[in-house]
């Protein structure tokens, strides 16, 4: 049953021994384990894709074509950056984040709902067009899925409720009895995801029921960021709020101390020793008072959204072509006018998805997402590029495109 429900075969996609998968998902993602099981069970080939390639849309396209990949797992954001269907690629499984406005003619795209606590694909929906709110579909193997309202009853047709499903494979969290009691009840897993069923009975996810959010498919708990900030930065009070819209995600840290004991850049560097990059605050905001609810608890939703452009430094013009390209792309991707070479990409609201857009837009040969994260400003990113290519040379985009076209097409 685990193979059937977790498989992308059968009801999802027909898989055989001639298929070639590209392993794009990190090994701590359930999608990676589904691909591994398929590799072992159906005797397919799986190619491991490096981080450098995963974060560069052009390189991942070249990798898929060069290795004649027929199927892979990608996030919806990767699909949005693919301008055309790659020859040979038959299907793509997507997940980890909302798949709104995602579709590509000629490519079978399967939106799947799954999590580490399931161990398998829970629901599946094959896209037939773009959706403003894309369904995650119906269950694959007859498992019992319910929507439970706040008062504990099953949701009526069209009504929202928490997604819970029968789970025979995962029974709890190791050494976390309170979390196990909260989420695993009577053989059902309570996901914390809010959803409804549309007119066709397809499950549509609305969002998380509590403060926990997903950033590019990674679960983020604001409290974890707050604890690290207090420990590392020596703050008496710290609160975190995460802002998400169609363009970007911003992590904001609020404090009541008179001032940080270090610069914003130094604070991010210190926190990076304890948190992954996507949990590092984009903004550090001083507040005089903590907003409270009537109950006396902190009102997280009342924490003010920072003014993005307030993070701009005194303008300094670009000094070479690379800096100029970066400044122009910063402006386009972040929707901010007059970016200077000392302006911080992440401090202005950029995130890992925006970094991918930046790579596509600036067309600087050889530039990687890791360069953007390490450099952050046009000046420092350009410096990293010049150090990597002292002669100003790298593989031109035109040459990469030509190489892609020369690759023999699968029969």
Residue, then its C-alpha position, 0 to 999 in steps of 0.5 A: x500500500x505504501x508503494x501504491x500510495x506513494x508512487x507516481x505510477x498507476x493513477x498518476x503517471x505510467x512509469x517504466x524501466x526506461x524512465x529517467x528521474x532527476x532528483x531535485x528535492x533535498x533528501x529531507x523532503x518526502x518527495x525525495x523518498x518517493x522518487x527513491x522508492x520508485x527507483x528501487x521498485x520500478x528499476x528506473x534511473x535517478x540522477x542526483x542534481x547538485x544545489x548549484x544546478x537546482x538554483x539556476x533555471x537555465x542549468x537545470x534545463x540543460x541538465x534535464x536535456x543533457x541527461x534525457x530526463x523524462x520525469x522530475x519533482x520541481x516546485x511550482x516556482x521552477x515551472x514558472x521560470x520554464x518558458x517552454x517545455x523541455x524536449x524529452x520531459x514527459x511529466x513533472x510532479x510539483x508540491x511544497x508550495x501553492x501551485x497557483x497560475x502554473x501550467x505548461x501545454x504539452x507537459x503533464x504536471x501533477x500537483x501533489x499533497x504530501x508531507x514528512x508525516x505521511x510518508x506517501x503522496x496523500x492526494x494528486x491532481x493533474x493540471x489541465x489549465x491555470x488555476x487561481x487556487x490550484x487543487x491538490x486533488x483526491x486521495x490515491x489509494x482510498x485512505x480516509x480523508x476528512x475536513x474537521x471544523x474548529x468545533x470538531x465536526x466534519x465540514x459541510x460541502x464547500x466549508x473549510x476545515x482542517x485536513x486530517x487523514x488515516x495514517x498507518x505508517x507514521x505514529x508520532x514524533x520522536x521524543x516530542x510527546x506533546x506534539x504527537x498528542x496534538x497531531x496524531x489522534x485515533x490513527x489520524x494525522x491532523x495536518x494543521x492545513x485549512x482546506x475545502x472541497x470544490x464543486x468537483x470534490x477536489x481538495x483545495x488548500x487555503x493555508x496553515x491554521x496557526x502561525x507556522x508558514x511555508x517558505x519555498x516548501x520549508x516549514x518555518x515556526x516564528x518562535x524558533x527564529x525568536x529564540x535564536x534572535x534572543x540568544x544570539x543578539x542578546x535581546x530582551x524581547x523578540x517577535x517574528x512575523x512573516x509576510x508573503x505575497x505573490x512576489x516574495x516572502x519577507x521574514x521580519x524580526x521586531x525588538x523593543x531594546x533601544x538598539x541592536x548591539x550590532x549591524x543588521x548585516x552582522x546580526x544576519x551573519x550570527x543568526x546564520x550559524x543557527x538557522x537555515x538561510x530562508x529563516x534569516x530575517x530580511x528586516x530588523x524593526x524596532x517597536x516601542x510597544x508590543x501589540x496585545x490582544x484583549x487576552x493580554x497575549x501578543x497580537x502577531x498580526x498587528x506587528x507592522x509591515x516594514x517599508x521596503x524602500x526604507x532599507x535603501x542606502x545612500x545611492x552609489x552608481x554602478x562602476x562597471x557593466x556587471x554592477x549595472x546589470x545587477x542594479x537593473x535586475x534588482x529594480x525589476x525583480x524587487x519593483x524598486x526604483x534607483x537601486x545603488x550598488x550598496x543596497x541589500x537584496x534580502x534587506x529589500x525583501x528579496x528571497x530565494x525565489x526572487x533570486x532565481x528571477x534575478x538570475x534569469x533577468x540579469x543574464x550574467x554568465x556563470x552567476x549562481x544563487x549562492x553568489x547572490x546570497x553571499x554577496x547580497x549587494x550589487x557591488x559584492x555580488x559583482x566582486x564575487x563574479x570577477x573573482x571567479x572569472x578574472x578574465x571576464x569569461x564564462x560560458x555564454x548563454x547563447x552557447x548554452x542554448x546552442x548546446x541544448x539545441x544540439x542534444x539528440x532528442x529521445x526517440 
